[in-house]
Amino acid sequence: MNITTSKSNHELVYVALVILALVTVGASFLHLAGNENVYLIFGLATVQCLLVAFQYMGLKLEGVMVYGLVIVPLILFAILVFLCIPDISHYPLNLKL
Amino acid sequence: MDNTSTVDHVEYEVEDYTGPAGTTAGRLGVWILISSEITIFAGLLGSYILFRIFHPEWSEESAHLNIVLGTINTILLLSSNFFMMKAASAVEQGNQKKSAKLMLLTIALGLAFLVVKGFEYAAEFSHGEFPSTSTFWSFYFLLTGLHGTHILGGLIAIGILWAHAKNDNLGELKGRVALTGLYWSFVEVVWIFLFPLLYLLREGVAK
């Protein structure tokens, strides 16, 4: 497999990543209600992550096995977090960080 | 006539092996490494997020971090990874000299990231903020230190490839440039999440 199949997109992806990084920083200074800043910041970070994974790391060209290698630890991460929810459910969700 | 054949010597190029999904053995190996790294970082980040929900007062400690330096480091790492991708493309086009120059840029930007991080650490130490100061600073130094170690490891690998490429002597290592680029991209992904978690979610963000 050729990792650089999408090499023509490298420049475009790089510019998009830099813009998204700067927008993320800018979003942290917005005064939105509740935890919307948190969701916005992590939404932007997730978009950046997906851009790198699919365009630079060539994930879009990989097979089921590699997707499994990526998804399984993320499922374990979700289980870790969700198992802790009963312990923290009586605490107010305070992500005003 | 003897129909049986004896294979005395078979040469296998590990890099050439292609599995059912078209993934080479080398790429599969790096993805297995990345999978284990996701487990490590996701576990640490998950713990940090849960702790942070419990401790809104960590915002005050987080506010001591320098967003400007964090942003500069983000741009440095994004640029470093971009040049590594270009280096992998250059190798595939058979241009090792160009690849060496691009890898040198990758290394320079990676080192710049570590230098900026060093300045940040020095400033934090001078303000009396050490790993033992509080749980927040323990997490901060653990996460950034572990990430920095991965940067250092990547730089050593890229340095070895650069030393071969500058002499037009990559040979069997040609395939490793793309594989190292794959690892380098993962290191960037980790920072993409570390940066907002540590630097951006701080007091005043979501009032």
HADDOCK unambig.tbl for C-alpha pairs under 7 A between the chains (distance, minus, plus):
assign (segid A and resid 1 and name CA) (segid B and resid 22 and name CA) 6.12 0.50 0.50
assign (segid A and resid 1 and name CA) (segid B and resid 23 and name CA) 6.04 0.50 0.50
assign (segid A and resid 1 and name CA) (segid B and resid 24 and name CA) 6.67 0.50 0.50
assign (segid A and resid 3 and name CA) (segid B and resid 178 and name CA) 6.68 0.50 0.50
assign (segid A and resid 4 and name CA) (segid B and resid 89 and name CA) 5.98 0.50 0.50
assign (segid A and resid 7 and name CA) (segid B and resid 89 and name CA) 6.93 0.50 0.50
assign (segid A and resid 10 and name CA) (segid B and resid 82 and name CA) 6.95 0.50 0.50
assign (segid A and resid 14 and name CA) (segid B and resid 82 and name CA) 6.42 0.50 0.50
assign (segid A and resid 18 and name CA) (segid B and resid 75 and name CA) 6.54 0.50 0.50
assign (segid A and resid 25 and name CA) (segid B and resid 200 and name CA) 6.89 0.50 0.50
assign (segid A and resid 28 and name CA) (segid B and resid 200 and name CA) 5.77 0.50 0.50
assign (segid A and resid 28 and name CA) (segid B and resid 205 and name CA) 5.57 0.50 0.50
assign (segid A and resid 29 and name CA) (segid B and resid 205 and name CA) 5.82 0.50 0.50
assign (segid A and resid 30 and name CA) (segid B and resid 205 and name CA) 6.82 0.50 0.50
assign (segid A and resid 31 and name CA) (segid B and resid 205 and name CA) 6.55 0.50 0.50
assign (segid A and resid 31 and name CA) (segid B and resid 206 and name CA) 5.87 0.50 0.50
assign (segid A and resid 31 and name CA) (segid B and resid 207 and name CA) 6.41 0.50 0.50
assign (segid A and resid 32 and name CA) (segid B and resid 206 and name CA) 6.03 0.50 0.50
assign (segid A and resid 33 and name CA) (segid B and resid 206 and name CA) 6.63 0.50 0.50
assign (segid A and resid 33 and name CA) (segid B and resid 207 and name CA) 6.83 0.50 0.50
assign (segid A and resid 34 and name CA) (segid B and resid 206 and name CA) 6.21 0.50 0.50
assign (segid A and resid 34 and name CA) (segid B and resid 207 and name CA) 6.96 0.50 0.50
assign (segid A and resid 35 and name CA) (segid B and resid 206 and name CA) 5.94 0.50 0.50
assign (segid A and resid 37 and name CA) (segid B and resid 205 and name CA) 6.87 0.50 0.50
assign (segid A and resid 37 and name CA) (segid B and resid 206 and name CA) 5.88 0.50 0.50
assign (segid A and resid 45 and name CA) (segid B and resid 192 and name CA) 6.07 0.50 0.50
assign (segid A and resid 45 and name CA) (segid B and resid 193 and name CA) 6.28 0.50 0.50
assign (segid A and resid 49 and name CA) (segid B and resid 189 and name CA) 5.55 0.50 0.50
assign (segid A and resid 49 and name CA) (segid B and resid 192 and name CA) 6.86 0.50 0.50
assign (segid A and resid 52 and name CA) (segid B and resid 185 and name CA) 6.74 0.50 0.50
assign (segid A and resid 56 and name CA) (segid B and resid 185 and name CA) 6.85 0.50 0.50
assign (segid A and resid 57 and name CA) (segid B and resid 182 and name CA) 5.30 0.50 0.50
assign (segid A and resid 57 and name CA) (segid B and resid 185 and name CA) 6.46 0.50 0.50
assign (segid A and resid 62 and name CA) (segid B and resid 21 and name CA) 6.94 0.50 0.50
assign (segid A and resid 62 and name CA) (segid B and resid 23 and name CA) 6.63 0.50 0.50
assign (segid A and resid 63 and name CA) (segid B and resid 21 and name CA) 4.80 0.50 0.50
assign (segid A and resid 66 and name CA) (segid B and resid 31 and name CA) 6.63 0.50 0.50
assign (segid A and resid 69 and name CA) (segid B and resid 31 and name CA) 6.98 0.50 0.50
assign (segid A and resid 69 and name CA) (segid B and resid 32 and name CA) 6.53 0.50 0.50
assign (segid A and resid 69 and name CA) (segid B and resid 35 and name CA) 5.49 0.50 0.50
assign (segid A and resid 70 and name CA) (segid B and resid 35 and name CA) 5.62 0.50 0.50
assign (segid A and resid 73 and name CA) (segid B and resid 35 and name CA) 6.62 0.50 0.50
assign (segid A and resid 73 and name CA) (segid B and resid 38 and name CA) 6.32 0.50 0.50
assign (segid A and resid 73 and name CA) (segid B and resid 39 and name CA) 5.21 0.50 0.50
assign (segid A and resid 77 and name CA) (segid B and resid 42 and name CA) 5.97 0.50 0.50
assign (segid A and resid 77 and name CA) (segid B and resid 43 and name CA) 6.22 0.50 0.50
assign (segid A and resid 77 and name CA) (segid B and resid 46 and name CA) 6.97 0.50 0.50
assign (segid A and resid 81 and name CA) (segid B and resid 46 and name CA) 6.46 0.50 0.50
assign (segid A and resid 93 and name CA) (segid B and resid 53 and name CA) 6.30 0.50 0.50
assign (segid A and resid 94 and name CA) (segid B and resid 53 and name CA) 5.42 0.50 0.50
assign (segid A and resid 94 and name CA) (segid B and resid 56 and name CA) 6.45 0.50 0.50
assign (segid A and resid 95 and name CA) (segid B and resid 53 and name CA) 5.81 0.50 0.50
assign (segid A and resid 96 and name CA) (segid B and resid 56 and name CA) 6.78 0.50 0.50
assign (segid A and resid 96 and name CA) (segid B and resid 205 and name CA) 6.97 0.50 0.50
assign (segid A and resid 96 and name CA) (segid B and resid 206 and name CA) 5.35 0.50 0.50
assign (segid A and resid 96 and name CA) (segid B and resid 207 and name CA) 6.75 0.50 0.50
assign (segid A and resid 97 and name CA) (segid B and resid 56 and name CA) 6.06 0.50 0.50
assign (segid A and resid 97 and name CA) (segid B and resid 59 and name CA) 4.99 0.50 0.50
assign (segid A and resid 97 and name CA) (segid B and resid 201 and name CA) 4.79 0.50 0.50
assign (segid A and resid 97 and name CA) (segid B and resid 202 and name CA) 4.41 0.50 0.50
assign (segid A and resid 97 and name CA) (segid B and resid 203 and name CA) 5.58 0.50 0.50
assign (segid A and resid 97 and name CA) (segid B and resid 205 and name CA) 6.77 0.50 0.50
